[in-house]
Amino acid sequence: MFFDERTKPSDVLVAELDGVVAGWVKVQSAFPAVTAHAHVLEIGGLAVDPGHQGAGVGRRLVEAAVQECSRLGARKVTLRVLRHNVGARRLYEKGGFLPEGVLRGEFLLEESYVDDVLMARHLVAPV
Ligand SMILES: CC(C)(COP(=O)(O)OP(=O)(O)OC[C@H]1O[C@@H](n2cnc3c(N)ncnc32)[C@H](O)[C@@H]1OP(=O)(O)O)[C@@H](O)C(=O)NCCC(=O)NCCS
């Protein structure tokens, strides 16, 4: 099920083309119970329908997510992306995200341990 205690409908922005959902992005807090982390929000998932990829939907969803994070008061937006997901990493780089760390061997996929890259875009310069 897509929606549960961790994902409310208000956490998800959708891209609509001709009345059809072409993609979605989820904005959330990684540590909702931690006040000291309240200034950081994350893109917790992003996908564009294969039939609509390559047309700028992902770019617009990333920008909409960043705007939503700003509206909610975030100073920093983070996300995690598999190191081998070159297209998504390029998309995020174009959206102003920079790598802040690599989680080595974070996932076991098809019998290989693969890296996850932590990326961030600072909306307010860190002091
Ligand atoms: C990654 C994904 C969201 C991109 O969405 P999209 O709508 O196709 O992306 P856009 O058309 O907005 O592309 C914007 C930029 O991202 C980069 N990009 C996107 N897909 C790319 C690819 N396959 N290879 C290289 N660069 C890519 C390009 O720089 C592109 O700019 P350009 O068209 O000027 O070259 C989409 O491919 C997808 O849903 N993939 C499966 C799910 C996924 O990987 N989600 C991310 C999880 S962290």
PDBQT file of the ligand as one rigid body, heavy atoms in Angstrom, charges set to zero:
ROOT
HETATM    1  C1  LIG A 201      14.982   9.490 -12.557  1.00  0.00    +0.000 C 
HETATM    2  C2  LIG A 201      13.628   9.940 -13.121  1.00  0.00    +0.000 C 
HETATM    3  C3  LIG A 201      12.757  10.442 -11.953  1.00  0.00    +0.000 C 
HETATM    4  C4  LIG A 201      13.884  11.104 -14.103  1.00  0.00    +0.000 C 
HETATM    5  O1  LIG A 201      12.630  11.641 -14.503  1.00  0.00    +0.000 OA
HETATM    6  P1  LIG A 201      12.451  12.321 -15.960  1.00  0.00    +0.000 P 
HETATM    7  O2  LIG A 201      11.135  12.956 -15.985  1.00  0.00    +0.000 OA
HETATM    8  O3  LIG A 201      12.750  11.318 -17.014  1.00  0.00    +0.000 OA
HETATM    9  O4  LIG A 201      13.626  13.406 -15.918  1.00  0.00    +0.000 OA
HETATM   10  P2  LIG A 201      13.673  14.774 -16.745  1.00  0.00    +0.000 P 
HETATM   11  O5  LIG A 201      13.152  14.539 -18.125  1.00  0.00    +0.000 OA
HETATM   12  O6  LIG A 201      13.029  15.857 -15.957  1.00  0.00    +0.000 OA
HETATM   13  O7  LIG A 201      15.239  15.019 -16.825  1.00  0.00    +0.000 OA
HETATM   14  C5  LIG A 201      15.872  16.123 -16.213  1.00  0.00    +0.000 C 
HETATM   15  C6  LIG A 201      17.373  15.905 -16.254  1.00  0.00    +0.000 C 
HETATM   16  O8  LIG A 201      17.729  14.736 -15.512  1.00  0.00    +0.000 OA
HETATM   17  C7  LIG A 201      18.807  14.048 -16.172  1.00  0.00    +0.000 C 
HETATM   18  N1  LIG A 201      18.339  12.716 -16.554  1.00  0.00    +0.000 N 
HETATM   19  C8  LIG A 201      17.101  12.198 -16.393  1.00  0.00    +0.000 A 
HETATM   20  N2  LIG A 201      17.067  10.909 -16.824  1.00  0.00    +0.000 NA
HETATM   21  C9  LIG A 201      18.336  10.622 -17.233  1.00  0.00    +0.000 A 
HETATM   22  C10 LIG A 201      18.947   9.464 -17.747  1.00  0.00    +0.000 A 
HETATM   23  N3  LIG A 201      18.276   8.317 -17.927  1.00  0.00    +0.000 N 
HETATM   24  N4  LIG A 201      20.264   9.503 -18.041  1.00  0.00    +0.000 NA
HETATM   25  C11 LIG A 201      20.987  10.636 -17.858  1.00  0.00    +0.000 A 
HETATM   26  N5  LIG A 201      20.455  11.788 -17.375  1.00  0.00    +0.000 NA
HETATM   27  C12 LIG A 201      19.142  11.772 -17.065  1.00  0.00    +0.000 A 
HETATM   28  C13 LIG A 201      19.159  14.872 -17.397  1.00  0.00    +0.000 C 
HETATM   29  O9  LIG A 201      20.221  15.713 -17.027  1.00  0.00    +0.000 OA
HETATM   30  C14 LIG A 201      17.904  15.647 -17.656  1.00  0.00    +0.000 C 
HETATM   31  O10 LIG A 201      18.170  16.881 -18.246  1.00  0.00    +0.000 OA
HETATM   32  P3  LIG A 201      18.237  17.001 -19.862  1.00  0.00    +0.000 P 
HETATM   33  O11 LIG A 201      16.969  16.391 -20.385  1.00  0.00    +0.000 OA
HETATM   34  O12 LIG A 201      18.325  18.469 -20.073  1.00  0.00    +0.000 OA
HETATM   35  O13 LIG A 201      19.444  16.245 -20.263  1.00  0.00    +0.000 OA
HETATM   36  C15 LIG A 201      12.900   8.809 -13.900  1.00  0.00    +0.000 C 
HETATM   37  O14 LIG A 201      13.808   8.262 -14.841  1.00  0.00    +0.000 OA
HETATM   38  C16 LIG A 201      12.391   7.688 -13.013  1.00  0.00    +0.000 C 
HETATM   39  O15 LIG A 201      11.265   7.750 -12.520  1.00  0.00    +0.000 OA
HETATM   40  N6  LIG A 201      13.201   6.644 -12.814  1.00  0.00    +0.000 N 
HETATM   41  C17 LIG A 201      12.797   5.492 -12.023  1.00  0.00    +0.000 C 
HETATM   42  C18 LIG A 201      12.641   5.824 -10.559  1.00  0.00    +0.000 C 
HETATM   43  C19 LIG A 201      13.885   6.447  -9.970  1.00  0.00    +0.000 C 
HETATM   44  O16 LIG A 201      15.019   6.101 -10.289  1.00  0.00    +0.000 OA
HETATM   45  N7  LIG A 201      13.643   7.410  -9.051  1.00  0.00    +0.000 N 
HETATM   46  C20 LIG A 201      14.709   8.089  -8.326  1.00  0.00    +0.000 C 
HETATM   47  C21 LIG A 201      14.938   7.363  -7.041  1.00  0.00    +0.000 C 
HETATM   48  S1  LIG A 201      16.153   8.178  -6.024  1.00  0.00    +0.000 SA
ENDROOT
TORSDOF 0
